[in-house]
């Protein structure tokens, strides 16, 4: 028997869960709730850790505001550490810039939280709301293996042999999106020739809600403030994202904790004093991925299924959140006007609305990677002059801050 839904969401990770939570209260013109299916490969309801690991996310001010509107920020605000100020510097050179939340009339420029905590909060809220609405159906562990595009619907076959149909398919299934591949949507990829070494560290000097972006010979070092809420230790904790050439990242991974602490202190400097403790280190190769098309017949790509970017500016997840917000807004308009939620005009509007934001954020991150991972003397001089100019030119700084805040 084929099960019919209004919307099928492929992927129950951060983007998929956020999409479902954003749509769960939506009503058709006649007052019925949308029927929504979520297809997720991992048994996320039994063990969220299989989908949401301990990597850290930088949430923009705009993302935190949206999570508050959805009612889940109350669960996160004591676990997410505010970024009140950002220090940008170029190791060994004079260029520096300082960004302060109070100069932009906000309490925080953004927040830092573990992915696992955000994922658990999303799932918990979704579960509680679904007890009331009853309009979310999970298919997990399961995945889409085949899609047939009909005029009025999409028909899906799952690995379990279950058959689903929907007016709209939302591909929230990540960088290796099965939906994107089944639709034969081409992607443009670019290998940055870099790896991100990620770990959590403790320091002798308190971070005081400062985030650091430190540019070095080997690549950028980001130190993001972490919360100690619910932990026995009173040590100041930070999340480290250290961009390195792949072979050097492998060498750093092989070092003892003490050797790694020494290397990090040497590269980062004394801004936070000595590194007293290092957590588990992981390495992730860095590549840019951009889908040639954002939509297909009765289908849209959301988040990493559409774009996967360099972490240098901490914008990847936030860009995906804005994908979710735009799609939800357009679906609500269609429902209000009793229109087909999978119609071409809605999907076309989604693609056109998201295009500029995608281009701007990808352009910003690519420019930063090129500028701050380069040892050419002319670029070194140029970037240091640029940092000084930005630090003292308020309109330029304001535009940068507002974009990174998600506005």
C-alpha positions in Angstrom: 0.0 0.0 0.0 1.3 3.5 -0.9 1.2 5.9 1.9 0.3 9.5 0.9 1.7 12.6 2.5 1.6 16.3 1.8 5.4 16.6 2.3 8.2 14.0 2.6 11.4 15.2 4.2 14.5 13.2 3.2 16.8 13.4 6.2 16.2 13.7 9.9 19.4 15.5 10.8 19.6 19.1 11.8 18.0 20.5 8.6 15.4 17.9 8.4 14.3 18.1 12.0 14.3 21.9 11.9 12.2 21.8 8.7 9.7 19.4 10.3 9.5 21.5 13.5 9.0 24.6 11.4 6.1 23.0 9.5 4.4 21.0 12.2 1.9 23.7 13.1 1.1 24.7 9.5 -2.6 24.4 8.5 -4.3 24.0 5.2 -7.1 26.5 4.4 -9.7 24.0 5.7 -7.8 23.8 9.0 -6.2 20.4 8.7 -2.5 19.9 9.6 0.0 19.0 6.9 0.8 15.3 6.8 4.6 15.0 6.9 6.9 12.0 6.6 10.6 12.0 7.6 12.9 9.4 6.1 16.2 9.0 8.0 18.9 6.4 7.4 20.1 6.3 11.1 17.9 5.1 14.0 17.9 8.7 15.3 15.0 8.2 17.6 16.7 5.4 19.4 20.2 6.9 19.5 20.6 10.5 18.4 24.4 10.3 18.7 24.5 8.3 15.5 23.3 11.5 13.6 24.3 14.3 16.0 27.9 14.2 17.1 29.9 16.4 19.4 31.2 18.8 16.7 30.5 22.5 17.6 28.2 24.9 15.7 28.4 28.6 15.6 24.8 29.9 15.6 24.3 33.3 14.1 22.1 35.9 16.0 19.5 35.4 13.3 19.5 31.6 13.8 19.1 32.0 17.5 16.2 34.3 17.0 14.5 31.8 14.7 15.0 29.0 17.2 13.5 31.2 19.9 10.4 31.7 17.6 10.1 27.9 17.3 10.2 27.5 21.1 13.4 25.5 21.5 15.9 28.3 22.4 14.6 28.0 26.0 16.2 24.5 26.1 19.5 25.7 24.6 20.2 29.2 26.0 21.9 27.9 29.1 24.0 25.4 27.1 24.9 27.8 24.2 27.8 30.2 25.0 27.3 33.7 23.7 29.9 35.3 21.4 30.0 38.9 22.7 33.1 40.0 20.9 35.3 38.7 18.1 39.1 39.3 17.8 40.6 38.9 14.3 44.4 38.9 13.9 47.2 37.9 11.6 50.0 36.1 13.4 53.3 38.0 13.1 51.7 41.1 11.5 50.0 44.3 12.6 46.6 43.8 11.1 43.8 43.4 13.7 40.1 43.9 13.8 37.7 43.9 16.7 33.9 43.3 16.6 31.8 44.1 19.6 28.2 43.0 20.2 27.3 46.2 22.0 28.3 48.3 19.0 25.5 46.6 17.0 22.9 46.9 19.8 22.7 43.1 20.5 23.7 41.1 23.6 25.6 38.6 21.4 26.9 38.4 17.9 26.2 34.7 17.9 26.3 31.5 20.1 28.4 28.4 20.2 26.8 25.0 21.0 27.5 21.3 20.5 25.6 19.7 17.5 24.5 16.9 19.8 22.7 19.3 22.2 21.0 21.2 19.3 20.0 17.9 17.7 18.6 16.5 21.0 16.6 19.7 21.6 15.1 19.6 18.1 14.1 16.0 18.4 12.6 16.5 21.9 10.6 19.5 20.8 9.4 17.6 17.7 8.4 14.6 19.8 6.4 16.7 22.3 4.6 18.7 19.6 3.8 15.5 17.6 2.1 14.1 20.6 -0.5 16.9 20.2 -0.6 17.2 16.4 0.1 13.6 15.3 1.0 14.7 11.8 4.7 13.6 11.7 5.5 10.0 10.6 9.1 8.7 10.9 10.6 6.1 8.6 13.8 5.2 10.3 16.2 3.5 9.8 15.3 3.8 6.2 16.3 5.7 3.0 14.9 6.6 -0.4 16.2 4.3 -3.1 14.0 5.4 -6.1 11.9 8.4 -7.1 9.3 8.6 -9.8 8.2 12.2 -10.7 4.5 12.4 -11.6 2.7 15.6 -12.7 0.7 15.9 -9.4 3.1 14.1 -7.0 6.4 12.4 -6.4 6.4 8.6 -5.7 9.1 7.2 -3.5 10.4 3.7 -2.9 12.3 3.2 0.4 15.0 0.6 1.2 12.4 -1.2 3.4 10.2 -1.5 0.2 7.7 1.0 1.7 6.0 3.2 -1.0 5.3 6.9 -0.3 3.9 9.7 -2.3 3.9 13.5 -1.7 3.0 16.8 -3.2 6.5 18.1 -2.2 9.8 16.4 -1.5 12.3 18.4 0.6 15.9 17.0 0.3 17.5 17.7 3.7 19.8 14.6 3.2 23.2 16.2 3.4 26.3 16.5 1.2 25.7 13.0 -0.4 22.1 13.7 -1.0 20.3 10.7 -2.6 17.5 12.9 -3.8 19.9 15.2 -5.6 21.6 12.2 -7.2 18.4 10.5 -8.3 17.3 13.8 -9.9 20.6 13.9 -11.8 21.3 17.4 -10.5 25.0 18.2 -11.2 27.3 19.7 -8.6 30.3 21.9 -8.8 33.1 20.9 -6.3 36.3 22.5 -5.3 38.9 20.9 -3.1 40.5 23.6 -0.8 43.5 21.3 -0.3 43.0 21.8 3.5 41.7 19.8 6.4 40.0 21.1 9.5 41.4 19.7 12.8 38.6 20.0 15.4 38.8 19.5 19.2 37.9 21.1 22.4 40.6 22.6 24.7 40.8 24.1 28.2 42.9 27.3 28.9 44.3 29.1 31.9 42.8 32.4 30.9 39.0 32.7 30.7 37.6 33.3 27.3 35.1 35.9 28.6 32.9 35.2 25.6 35.5 36.2 23.1 35.8 34.3 19.8 39.2 34.4 18.1 40.0 34.2 14.4 43.8 33.9 14.2 45.4 33.7 10.8 48.8 31.8 10.7 51.3 30.5 8.1 49.6 27.1 8.0 46.0 28.3 8.0 43.3 30.0 10.1 42.7 29.1 13.8 39.3 29.7 15.2 38.8 29.5 19.0 35.2 29.7 20.0 33.9 30.0 23.6 32.2 27.0 25.1 29.8 26.8 28.0 30.7 24.9 31.2 27.1 24.5 32.1 26.4 21.1 33.6 30.1 20.2 33.9 32.2 19.5 37.0 35.2 21.6 35.8 35.4 25.3 36.2 38.2 25.6 33.5 37.5 27.9 30.6 36.6 25.8 27.5 36.9 26.6 23.8 36.2 24.8 20.6 39.2 24.8 18.2 38.9 24.6 14.4 42.4 24.6 13.0 42.7 24.7 9.2 45.8 22.9 8.0 47.3 21.3 4.9 46.2 17.6 5.0 49.6 16.2 5.6 50.2 18.6 8.5 46.8 17.9 10.0 47.7 14.2 10.0 50.9 15.0 11.8 49.1 17.1 14.4 46.6 14.2 14.9 49.5 11.8 15.6 51.1 14.0 18.3 50.7 13.3 22.0 48.4 15.7 23.9 51.4 17.6 25.4 53.1 17.9 22.0 49.8 19.2 20.4 49.3 21.7 23.2 52.8 23.1 22.6 52.2 23.3 18.9 48.9 25.1 19.4 50.2 27.5 21.9 53.0 28.4 19.5 50.7 29.0 16.6 47.8 30.7 18.5 49.8 32.8 20.9 49.2 33.7 24.5 45.7 35.3 24.1 44.2 32.6 26.4 47.3 31.6 28.3 48.4 28.0 28.4 46.4 25.1 26.9 45.8 22.8 29.9 43.7 20.0 28.3 42.9 18.7 24.9 39.9 16.6 23.9 39.5 14.0 21.2 40.9 15.3 17.9 39.2 14.7 14.5 40.1 15.7 11.0 37.6 16.7 8.2 38.7 17.3 4.6 37.5 20.7 3.3 35.6 21.0 0.0 33.2 23.4 -1.5 30.1 21.8 -3.1 27.4 23.8 -5.0 24.4 22.2 -6.7 23.8 23.5 -10.2 20.1 23.7 -9.5 18.3 24.3 -6.2 14.9 22.7 -7.3 13.5 20.0 -9.5 10.0 18.9 -10.2 8.2 19.0 -6.9 11.5 18.9 -5.0 13.9 21.4 -3.4 17.4 21.0 -2.0 17.9 22.3 1.6 21.1 22.9 3.5 24.1 20.7 2.8 22.3 18.9 0.0 22.5 22.2 -1.9 25.8 23.7 -0.6 28.7 22.7 1.6 31.1 25.5 2.4 34.4 26.2 4.2 34.0 26.6 8.0 36.3 29.7 8.1 33.4 32.1 8.8 31.1 29.7 10.6 28.3 30.2 8.2 27.4 26.7 6.9 24.6 25.7 9.2 23.2 29.2 9.3 22.9 29.3 5.6 20.9 26.1 5.7 18.6 27.6 8.4 17.8 30.4 6.1 17.0 27.8 3.4 14.5 26.3 5.8 13.0 29.7 6.7 12.5 30.7 3.1 10.8 27.4 2.1 8.5 27.5 5.2 7.5 31.0 4.4 6.6 30.1 0.8 4.7 27.0 1.9 2.6 29.1 4.4 1.8 31.6 1.6 0.7 28.7 -0.7 -1.5 27.2 2.1 -3.1 30.5 2.9 -4.0 31.0 -0.8 -5.1 27.3 -1.1 -2.4 26.7 -3.7 -0.4 23.6 -4.6 2.6 23.5 -2.3 4.6 21.6 -4.9 3.9 24.0 -7.8 6.7 25.2 -10.0 6.1 28.8 -9.2 6.7 28.2 -5.5 9.9 26.2 -6.1 11.1 28.9 -8.6 10.5 31.6 -6.0 12.5 29.5 -3.5 15.5 29.2 -5.9 15.5 32.9 -6.8 15.2 34.1 -3.2 18.0 31.9 -2.0 20.4 32.5 -4.9 21.9 35.9 -3.8 22.4 34.8 -0.2 24.2 31.6 -1.4 26.4 33.6 -3.7 27.3 36.2 -1.1 28.1 33.7 1.7 30.1 31.4 -0.6 31.9 34.4 -2.1 32.7 35.7 1.4 34.1 32.4 2.6 36.1 31.7 -0.6 37.6 35.2 -0.4 38.6 34.7 3.2 40.2 31.3 2.4 42.2 32.7 -0.5 43.2 35.9 1.4 44.2 34.3 4.7 45.7 31.0 3.5 48.2 32.7 1.2 51.8 33.6 1.9 52.3 35.9 -1.1 53.8 39.2 0.2 51.3 41.4 -1.7 48.3 39.5 -0.3 49.9 39.5 3.2 50.2 43.3 3.0 46.8 43.7 1.5 45.0 41.7 4.1 46.6 43.5 7.0 45.8 46.9 5.5 42.2 45.5 4.9 41.9 44.4 8.6 43.0 47.9 9.8 40.7 49.7 7.4 37.7 47.5 8.4 38.5 48.0 12.1 38.1 51.8 11.7 35.6 52.1 8.9 32.2 51.6 10.6 30.0 51.1 7.5 32.2 48.3 6.2 32.4 46.6 9.6 28.6 46.9 10.0 27.9 45.3 6.7 30.2 42.3 7.5 28.8 41.9 11.0 25.1 42.0 9.8 25.9 39.3 7.2 27.6 37.0 9.6 24.7 37.7 12.1 22.4 36.3 9.5 20.6 39.4 8.3 
